[in-house]
Amino acid sequence: MKIPGVSFSWKRALGITQAKQKIARETGIPLTKAGLERKIGNVIIKSIFGKY
């Protein structure tokens, strides 16, 4: 049984989350699925319609 409002993330505990955030900020490339799809979509739209 879980306690409401209490959670544990082993990725945060090991520092994986912070390392991914740092890489994403430095490269400008998001590492999440949604962020990557959004960035690719923007590139495609800008290449089709130009930068207005």
All heavy atoms as TSV, in Angstrom:
chain	resi	resn	atom	element	x	y	z
A	1	MET	N	N	0.846	-1.181	0.000
A	1	MET	CA	C	0.000	0.000	0.000
A	1	MET	C	C	0.886	1.237	0.000
A	1	MET	O	O	1.837	1.322	0.769
A	1	MET	CB	C	-0.909	-0.014	1.222
A	1	MET	CG	C	-1.916	1.087	1.194
A	1	MET	SD	S	-3.362	0.753	2.187
A	1	MET	CE	C	-2.843	1.294	3.767
A	2	LYS	N	N	0.596	2.186	-0.863
A	2	LYS	CA	C	1.375	3.412	-0.978
A	2	LYS	C	C	0.849	4.488	-0.047
A	2	LYS	O	O	-0.344	4.540	0.242
A	2	LYS	CB	C	1.344	3.941	-2.404
A	2	LYS	CG	C	2.101	3.099	-3.391
A	2	LYS	CD	C	2.130	3.768	-4.741
A	2	LYS	CE	C	2.966	2.981	-5.715
A	2	LYS	NZ	N	3.052	3.633	-7.003
A	3	ILE	N	N	1.750	5.349	0.367
A	3	ILE	CA	C	1.369	6.501	1.171
A	3	ILE	C	C	1.095	7.652	0.204
A	3	ILE	O	O	1.960	7.986	-0.615
A	3	ILE	CB	C	2.493	6.886	2.159
A	3	ILE	CG1	C	2.807	5.709	3.080
A	3	ILE	CG2	C	2.106	8.118	2.954
A	3	ILE	CD1	C	4.037	5.916	3.924
A	4	PRO	N	N	-0.083	8.261	0.264
A	4	PRO	CA	C	-0.402	9.367	-0.658
A	4	PRO	C	C	0.573	10.536	-0.497
A	4	PRO	O	O	0.893	10.944	0.616
A	4	PRO	CB	C	-1.814	9.781	-0.245
A	4	PRO	CG	C	-2.366	8.623	0.506
A	4	PRO	CD	C	-1.196	7.935	1.138
A	5	GLY	N	N	1.067	11.041	-1.617
A	5	GLY	CA	C	1.940	12.211	-1.595
A	5	GLY	C	C	3.402	11.897	-1.401
A	5	GLY	O	O	4.245	12.789	-1.396
A	6	VAL	N	N	3.758	10.622	-1.237
A	6	VAL	CA	C	5.148	10.241	-1.035
A	6	VAL	C	C	5.566	9.347	-2.191
A	6	VAL	O	O	4.938	8.336	-2.464
A	6	VAL	CB	C	5.344	9.496	0.306
A	6	VAL	CG1	C	6.783	9.061	0.471
A	6	VAL	CG2	C	4.902	10.358	1.466
A	7	SER	N	N	6.625	9.729	-2.866
A	7	SER	CA	C	7.097	8.917	-3.977
A	7	SER	C	C	8.626	8.900	-3.975
A	7	SER	O	O	9.272	9.759	-3.367
A	7	SER	CB	C	6.582	9.460	-5.312
A	7	SER	OG	O	7.081	10.756	-5.538
A	8	PHE	N	N	9.206	7.931	-4.655
A	8	PHE	CA	C	10.654	7.804	-4.735
A	8	PHE	C	C	11.032	7.522	-6.176
A	8	PHE	O	O	10.418	6.687	-6.847
A	8	PHE	CB	C	11.141	6.661	-3.837
A	8	PHE	CG	C	12.619	6.442	-3.925
A	8	PHE	CD1	C	13.487	7.272	-3.243
A	8	PHE	CD2	C	13.141	5.432	-4.706
A	8	PHE	CE1	C	14.850	7.087	-3.324
A	8	PHE	CE2	C	14.514	5.238	-4.799
A	8	PHE	CZ	C	15.363	6.063	-4.099
A	9	SER	N	N	12.034	8.225	-6.650
A	9	SER	CA	C	12.522	8.017	-8.005
A	9	SER	C	C	13.996	7.631	-7.936
A	9	SER	O	O	14.827	8.420	-7.487
A	9	SER	CB	C	12.353	9.288	-8.834
A	9	SER	OG	O	13.021	9.151	-10.069
A	10	TRP	N	N	14.309	6.434	-8.388
A	10	TRP	CA	C	15.706	6.000	-8.350
A	10	TRP	C	C	16.550	6.786	-9.347
A	10	TRP	O	O	17.738	6.999	-9.123
A	10	TRP	CB	C	15.815	4.494	-8.586
A	10	TRP	CG	C	15.332	4.029	-9.939
A	10	TRP	CD1	C	14.078	3.661	-10.274
A	10	TRP	CD2	C	16.106	3.923	-11.124
A	10	TRP	NE1	N	14.005	3.323	-11.604
A	10	TRP	CE2	C	15.250	3.466	-12.155
A	10	TRP	CE3	C	17.432	4.155	-11.438
A	10	TRP	CZ2	C	15.679	3.246	-13.449
A	10	TRP	CZ3	C	17.871	3.931	-12.744
A	10	TRP	CH2	C	16.994	3.484	-13.730
A	11	LYS	N	N	15.948	7.257	-10.443
A	11	LYS	CA	C	16.701	8.050	-11.416
A	11	LYS	C	C	17.133	9.389	-10.809
A	11	LYS	O	O	18.251	9.835	-11.014
A	11	LYS	CB	C	15.873	8.292	-12.674
A	11	LYS	CG	C	15.693	7.049	-13.515
A	11	LYS	CD	C	14.908	7.347	-14.769
A	11	LYS	CE	C	14.742	6.110	-15.610
A	11	LYS	NZ	N	14.033	6.388	-16.858
A	12	ARG	N	N	16.215	10.026	-10.048
A	12	ARG	CA	C	16.570	11.279	-9.376
A	12	ARG	C	C	17.614	11.030	-8.295
A	12	ARG	O	O	18.527	11.816	-8.111
A	12	ARG	CB	C	15.338	11.949	-8.771
A	12	ARG	CG	C	14.611	12.831	-9.754
A	12	ARG	CD	C	13.538	13.654	-9.087
A	12	ARG	NE	N	13.988	14.885	-8.500
A	12	ARG	CZ	C	14.295	15.989	-9.161
A	12	ARG	NH1	N	14.251	15.986	-10.472
A	12	ARG	NH2	N	14.651	17.080	-8.540
A	13	ALA	N	N	17.479	9.924	-7.581
A	13	ALA	CA	C	18.413	9.600	-6.504
A	13	ALA	C	C	19.830	9.387	-7.039
A	13	ALA	O	O	20.805	9.762	-6.388
A	13	ALA	CB	C	17.939	8.364	-5.750
A	14	LEU	N	N	19.961	8.812	-8.219
A	14	LEU	CA	C	21.276	8.559	-8.816
A	14	LEU	C	C	21.806	9.755	-9.613
A	14	LEU	O	O	22.945	9.731	-10.073
A	14	LEU	CB	C	21.228	7.332	-9.722
A	14	LEU	CG	C	20.965	6.002	-9.025
A	14	LEU	CD1	C	20.858	4.881	-10.042
A	14	LEU	CD2	C	22.066	5.694	-8.024
A	15	GLY	N	N	20.970	10.778	-9.809
A	15	GLY	CA	C	21.415	11.967	-10.531
A	15	GLY	C	C	21.236	11.899	-12.031
A	15	GLY	O	O	21.740	12.746	-12.761
A	16	ILE	N	N	20.527	10.885	-12.507
A	16	ILE	CA	C	20.320	10.718	-13.953
A	16	ILE	C	C	19.472	11.859	-14.505
A	16	ILE	O	O	19.765	12.408	-15.575
A	16	ILE	CB	C	19.687	9.351	-14.252
A	16	ILE	CG1	C	20.675	8.242	-13.889
A	16	ILE	CG2	C	19.256	9.248	-15.706
A	16	ILE	CD1	C	20.101	6.848	-13.951
A	17	THR	N	N	18.439	12.242	-13.776
A	17	THR	CA	C	17.547	13.311	-14.219
A	17	THR	C	C	18.307	14.620	-14.380
A	17	THR	O	O	18.172	15.314	-15.401
A	17	THR	CB	C	16.392	13.493	-13.212
A	17	THR	OG1	O	15.702	12.256	-13.089
A	17	THR	CG2	C	15.427	14.560	-13.674
A	18	GLN	N	N	19.137	14.964	-13.414
A	18	GLN	CA	C	19.901	16.207	-13.461
A	18	GLN	C	C	20.904	16.187	-14.620
A	18	GLN	O	O	21.079	17.186	-15.319
A	18	GLN	CB	C	20.630	16.419	-12.148
A	18	GLN	CG	C	21.337	17.748	-12.059
A	18	GLN	CD	C	22.001	17.971	-10.707
A	18	GLN	OE1	O	22.111	17.041	-9.918
A	18	GLN	NE2	N	22.417	19.173	-10.455
A	19	ALA	N	N	21.542	15.044	-14.846
A	19	ALA	CA	C	22.509	14.932	-15.941
A	19	ALA	C	C	21.815	15.114	-17.294
A	19	ALA	O	O	22.333	15.808	-18.176
A	19	ALA	CB	C	23.203	13.577	-15.892
A	20	LYS	N	N	20.627	14.521	-17.464
A	20	LYS	CA	C	19.884	14.672	-18.719
A	20	LYS	C	C	19.475	16.122	-18.940
A	20	LYS	O	O	19.545	16.632	-20.064
A	20	LYS	CB	C	18.658	13.766	-18.718
A	20	LYS	CG	C	18.984	12.298	-18.928
A	20	LYS	CD	C	17.764	11.424	-18.818
A	20	LYS	CE	C	16.805	11.655	-19.947
A	20	LYS	NZ	N	15.668	10.716	-19.940
A	21	GLN	N	N	19.043	16.795	-17.868
A	21	GLN	CA	C	18.652	18.204	-17.981
A	21	GLN	C	C	19.844	19.062	-18.391
A	21	GLN	O	O	19.712	19.958	-19.230
A	21	GLN	CB	C	18.077	18.705	-16.662
A	21	GLN	CG	C	16.720	18.149	-16.335
A	21	GLN	CD	C	16.254	18.521	-14.939
A	21	GLN	OE1	O	17.015	19.024	-14.128
A	21	GLN	NE2	N	14.991	18.256	-14.656
A	22	LYS	N	N	20.995	18.793	-17.824
A	22	LYS	CA	C	22.195	19.567	-18.136
A	22	LYS	C	C	22.597	19.380	-19.606
A	22	LYS	O	O	22.907	20.341	-20.306
A	22	LYS	CB	C	23.338	19.135	-17.221
A	22	LYS	CG	C	24.587	19.947	-17.378
A	22	LYS	CD	C	25.663	19.514	-16.401
A	22	LYS	CE	C	26.914	20.341	-16.597
A	22	LYS	NZ	N	28.012	19.886	-15.741
A	23	ILE	N	N	22.550	18.142	-20.076
A	23	ILE	CA	C	22.885	17.854	-21.481
A	23	ILE	C	C	21.905	18.559	-22.411
A	23	ILE	O	O	22.298	19.163	-23.412
A	23	ILE	CB	C	22.879	16.340	-21.740
A	23	ILE	CG1	C	24.040	15.677	-21.000
A	23	ILE	CG2	C	22.951	16.031	-23.227
A	23	ILE	CD1	C	23.954	14.169	-20.951
A	24	ALA	N	N	20.614	18.501	-22.084
A	24	ALA	CA	C	19.591	19.129	-22.925
A	24	ALA	C	C	19.787	20.639	-22.988
A	24	ALA	O	O	19.643	21.244	-24.055
A	24	ALA	CB	C	18.204	18.795	-22.399
A	25	ARG	N	N	20.126	21.255	-21.865
A	25	ARG	CA	C	20.344	22.712	-21.855
A	25	ARG	C	C	21.565	23.097	-22.675
A	25	ARG	O	O	21.546	24.072	-23.419
A	25	ARG	CB	C	20.522	23.213	-20.421
A	25	ARG	CG	C	19.239	23.386	-19.684
A	25	ARG	CD	C	19.446	24.149	-18.383
A	25	ARG	NE	N	18.440	23.735	-17.428
A	25	ARG	CZ	C	18.660	22.949	-16.392
A	25	ARG	NH1	N	19.866	22.504	-16.142
A	25	ARG	NH2	N	17.682	22.620	-15.592
A	26	GLU	N	N	22.661	22.339	-22.541
A	26	GLU	CA	C	23.901	22.680	-23.232
A	26	GLU	C	C	23.805	22.464	-24.736
A	26	GLU	O	O	24.357	23.248	-25.510
A	26	GLU	CB	C	25.061	21.873	-22.656
A	26	GLU	CG	C	25.448	22.317	-21.262
A	26	GLU	CD	C	26.557	21.485	-20.650
A	26	GLU	OE1	O	27.009	20.516	-21.296
A	26	GLU	OE2	O	26.963	21.793	-19.516
A	27	THR	N	N	23.123	21.413	-25.169
A	27	THR	CA	C	23.041	21.112	-26.599
A	27	THR	C	C	21.867	21.797	-27.276
A	27	THR	O	O	21.873	21.970	-28.492
A	27	THR	CB	C	22.906	19.596	-26.833
A	27	THR	OG1	O	21.706	19.138	-26.210
A	27	THR	CG2	C	24.096	18.844	-26.294
A	28	GLY	N	N	20.844	22.162	-26.490
A	28	GLY	CA	C	19.651	22.758	-27.074
A	28	GLY	C	C	18.722	21.723	-27.682
A	28	GLY	O	O	17.769	22.058	-28.367
A	29	ILE	N	N	19.017	20.443	-27.447
A	29	ILE	CA	C	18.193	19.366	-27.974
A	29	ILE	C	C	17.477	18.693	-26.801
A	29	ILE	O	O	18.128	18.150	-25.915
A	29	ILE	CB	C	19.041	18.320	-28.722
A	29	ILE	CG1	C	19.781	18.982	-29.877
A	29	ILE	CG2	C	18.172	17.170	-29.219
A	29	ILE	CD1	C	20.819	18.093	-30.523
A	30	PRO	N	N	16.141	18.737	-26.770
A	30	PRO	CA	C	15.423	18.105	-25.668
A	30	PRO	C	C	15.572	16.585	-25.713
A	30	PRO	O	O	15.660	15.996	-26.784
A	30	PRO	CB	C	13.978	18.520	-25.893
A	30	PRO	CG	C	13.905	18.949	-27.309
A	30	PRO	CD	C	15.268	19.381	-27.725
A	31	LEU	N	N	15.603	15.967	-24.538
A	31	LEU	CA	C	15.772	14.521	-24.471
A	31	LEU	C	C	14.470	13.788	-24.178
A	31	LEU	O	O	14.450	12.563	-24.157
A	31	LEU	CB	C	16.811	14.175	-23.399
A	31	LEU	CG	C	18.212	14.720	-23.665
A	31	LEU	CD1	C	19.149	14.376	-22.513
A	31	LEU	CD2	C	18.771	14.176	-24.958
A	32	THR	N	N	13.377	14.534	-23.977
A	32	THR	CA	C	12.092	13.877	-23.765
A	32	THR	C	C	11.453	13.617	-25.126
A	32	THR	O	O	11.735	14.313	-26.111
A	32	THR	CB	C	11.146	14.735	-22.923
A	32	THR	OG1	O	10.870	15.955	-23.619
A	32	THR	CG2	C	11.738	15.041	-21.563
A	33	LYS	N	N	10.586	12.636	-25.182
A	33	LYS	CA	C	9.926	12.291	-26.434
A	33	LYS	C	C	9.094	13.464	-26.946
A	33	LYS	O	O	9.175	13.829	-28.124
A	33	LYS	CB	C	9.039	11.060	-26.229
A	33	LYS	CG	C	8.364	10.584	-27.478
A	33	LYS	CD	C	7.520	9.350	-27.220
A	33	LYS	CE	C	6.812	8.913	-28.477
A	33	LYS	NZ	N	5.934	7.762	-28.228
A	34	ALA	N	N	8.308	14.075	-26.055
A	34	ALA	CA	C	7.450	15.192	-26.466
A	34	ALA	C	C	8.281	16.392	-26.912
A	34	ALA	O	O	7.967	17.050	-27.903
A	34	ALA	CB	C	6.530	15.589	-25.322
A	35	GLY	N	N	9.345	16.693	-26.193
A	35	GLY	CA	C	10.190	17.827	-26.536
A	35	GLY	C	C	10.884	17.636	-27.871
A	35	GLY	O	O	10.985	18.560	-28.678
A	36	LEU	N	N	11.355	16.425	-28.114
A	36	LEU	CA	C	12.027	16.131	-29.374
A	36	LEU	C	C	11.053	16.216	-30.547
A	36	LEU	O	O	11.378	16.783	-31.599
A	36	LEU	CB	C	12.657	14.741	-29.301
A	36	LEU	CG	C	13.706	14.393	-30.338
A	36	LEU	CD1	C	14.830	15.418	-30.334
A	36	LEU	CD2	C	14.260	13.010	-30.084
A	37	GLU	N	N	9.841	15.680	-30.364
A	37	GLU	CA	C	8.822	15.758	-31.422
A	37	GLU	C	C	8.448	17.208	-31.709
A	37	GLU	O	O	8.271	17.590	-32.865
A	37	GLU	CB	C	7.587	14.970	-31.016
A	37	GLU	CG	C	7.787	13.468	-31.057
A	37	GLU	CD	C	6.606	12.688	-30.517
A	37	GLU	OE1	O	5.684	13.301	-29.942
A	37	GLU	OE2	O	6.608	11.453	-30.663
A	38	ARG	N	N	8.336	18.020	-30.665
A	38	ARG	CA	C	7.995	19.432	-30.844
A	38	ARG	C	C	9.095	20.156	-31.614
A	38	ARG	O	O	8.823	20.936	-32.524
A	38	ARG	CB	C	7.788	20.073	-29.469
A	38	ARG	CG	C	7.268	21.482	-29.514
A	38	ARG	CD	C	6.933	21.997	-28.119
A	38	ARG	NE	N	8.116	22.023	-27.265
A	38	ARG	CZ	C	8.258	21.314	-26.141
A	38	ARG	NH1	N	7.310	20.519	-25.723
A	38	ARG	NH2	N	9.362	21.409	-25.438
A	39	LYS	N	N	10.351	19.877	-31.276
A	39	LYS	CA	C	11.469	20.535	-31.951
A	39	LYS	C	C	11.547	20.116	-33.422
A	39	LYS	O	O	11.734	20.954	-34.297
A	39	LYS	CB	C	12.780	20.213	-31.241
A	39	LYS	CG	C	13.949	21.001	-31.783
A	39	LYS	CD	C	15.097	21.002	-30.822
A	39	LYS	CE	C	16.214	21.860	-31.327
A	39	LYS	NZ	N	16.249	23.161	-30.694
A	40	ILE	N	N	11.386	18.838	-33.695
A	40	ILE	CA	C	11.421	18.347	-35.079
A	40	ILE	C	C	10.261	18.940	-35.878
A	40	ILE	O	O	10.437	19.349	-37.028
A	40	ILE	CB	C	11.383	16.806	-35.107
A	40	ILE	CG1	C	12.698	16.246	-34.558
A	40	ILE	CG2	C	11.144	16.293	-36.516
A	40	ILE	CD1	C	12.682	14.758	-34.319
A	41	GLY	N	N	9.089	19.005	-35.264
A	41	GLY	CA	C	7.921	19.590	-35.932
A	41	GLY	C	C	8.150	21.044	-36.293
A	41	GLY	O	O	7.803	21.486	-37.393
A	42	ASN	N	N	8.749	21.810	-35.369
A	42	ASN	CA	C	9.035	23.221	-35.648
A	42	ASN	C	C	10.025	23.374	-36.790
A	42	ASN	O	O	9.868	24.264	-37.638
A	42	ASN	CB	C	9.575	23.914	-34.398
A	42	ASN	CG	C	8.500	24.202	-33.386
A	42	ASN	OD1	O	7.332	24.292	-33.727
A	42	ASN	ND2	N	8.895	24.332	-32.138
A	43	VAL	N	N	11.027	22.509	-36.850
A	43	VAL	CA	C	12.020	22.578	-37.925
A	43	VAL	C	C	11.354	22.302	-39.272
A	43	VAL	O	O	11.613	22.989	-40.262
A	43	VAL	CB	C	13.170	21.572	-37.666
A	43	VAL	CG1	C	14.055	21.434	-38.882
A	43	VAL	CG2	C	13.985	22.011	-36.463
A	44	ILE	N	N	10.479	21.304	-39.310
A	44	ILE	CA	C	9.788	20.963	-40.564
A	44	ILE	C	C	8.883	22.108	-41.010
A	44	ILE	O	O	8.887	22.494	-42.182
A	44	ILE	CB	C	8.990	19.649	-40.403
A	44	ILE	CG1	C	9.952	18.480	-40.221
A	44	ILE	CG2	C	8.065	19.420	-41.588
A	44	ILE	CD1	C	9.290	17.186	-39.823
A	45	ILE	N	N	8.103	22.662	-40.085
A	45	ILE	CA	C	7.200	23.769	-40.413
A	45	ILE	C	C	7.983	24.976	-40.922
A	45	ILE	O	O	7.615	25.596	-41.928
A	45	ILE	CB	C	6.345	24.169	-39.193
A	45	ILE	CG1	C	5.409	23.033	-38.799
A	45	ILE	CG2	C	5.568	25.450	-39.443
A	45	ILE	CD1	C	4.370	22.669	-39.824
A	46	LYS	N	N	9.084	25.308	-40.260
A	46	LYS	CA	C	9.888	26.447	-40.692
A	46	LYS	C	C	10.526	26.209	-42.052
A	46	LYS	O	O	10.667	27.132	-42.854
A	46	LYS	CB	C	10.960	26.763	-39.651
A	46	LYS	CG	C	10.397	27.435	-38.421
A	46	LYS	CD	C	11.481	27.762	-37.420
A	46	LYS	CE	C	10.883	28.399	-36.196
A	46	LYS	NZ	N	11.895	28.704	-35.171
A	47	SER	N	N	10.906	24.961	-42.355
A	47	SER	CA	C	11.524	24.683	-43.644
A	47	SER	C	C	10.482	24.761	-44.775
A	47	SER	O	O	10.801	25.126	-45.895
A	47	SER	CB	C	12.193	23.321	-43.639
A	47	SER	OG	O	11.241	22.292	-43.540
A	48	ILE	N	N	9.228	24.418	-44.468
A	48	ILE	CA	C	8.175	24.471	-45.483
A	48	ILE	C	C	7.703	25.904	-45.714
A	48	ILE	O	O	7.603	26.347	-46.858
A	48	ILE	CB	C	6.981	23.587	-45.063
A	48	ILE	CG1	C	7.392	22.126	-45.079
A	48	ILE	CG2	C	5.784	23.816	-45.987
A	48	ILE	CD1	C	6.348	21.181	-44.504
A	49	PHE	N	N	7.412	26.621	-44.641
A	49	PHE	CA	C	6.805	27.939	-44.749
A	49	PHE	C	C	7.789	29.105	-44.594
A	49	PHE	O	O	7.399	30.241	-44.725
A	49	PHE	CB	C	5.692	28.091	-43.702
A	49	PHE	CG	C	4.540	27.147	-43.933
A	49	PHE	CD1	C	4.323	26.104	-43.056
A	49	PHE	CD2	C	3.709	27.283	-45.018
A	49	PHE	CE1	C	3.273	25.227	-43.258
A	49	PHE	CE2	C	2.659	26.411	-45.232
A	49	PHE	CZ	C	2.442	25.375	-44.355
A	50	GLY	N	N	9.019	28.823	-44.305
A	50	GLY	CA	C	9.992	29.882	-44.097
A	50	GLY	C	C	9.881	30.459	-42.702
A	50	GLY	O	O	9.012	30.096	-41.929
A	51	LYS	N	N	10.763	31.359	-42.378
A	51	LYS	CA	C	10.793	31.964	-41.037
A	51	LYS	C	C	10.067	33.294	-41.059
A	51	LYS	O	O	10.643	34.329	-41.350
A	51	LYS	CB	C	12.232	32.130	-40.566
A	51	LYS	CG	C	12.959	30.826	-40.434
A	51	LYS	CD	C	14.364	31.028	-39.945
A	51	LYS	CE	C	15.109	29.721	-39.858
A	51	LYS	NZ	N	16.478	29.863	-39.421
A	52	TYR	N	N	8.787	33.274	-40.772
A	52	TYR	CA	C	7.991	34.502	-40.769
A	52	TYR	C	C	7.814	34.994	-39.363
A	52	TYR	O	O	7.411	34.409	-38.480
A	52	TYR	CB	C	6.620	34.274	-41.407
A	52	TYR	CG	C	6.721	34.020	-42.887
A	52	TYR	CD1	C	6.458	32.775	-43.416
A	52	TYR	CD2	C	7.113	35.042	-43.741
A	52	TYR	CE1	C	6.560	32.524	-44.765
A	52	TYR	CE2	C	7.212	34.798	-45.102
A	52	TYR	CZ	C	6.928	33.558	-45.600
A	52	TYR	OH	O	7.034	33.334	-46.939
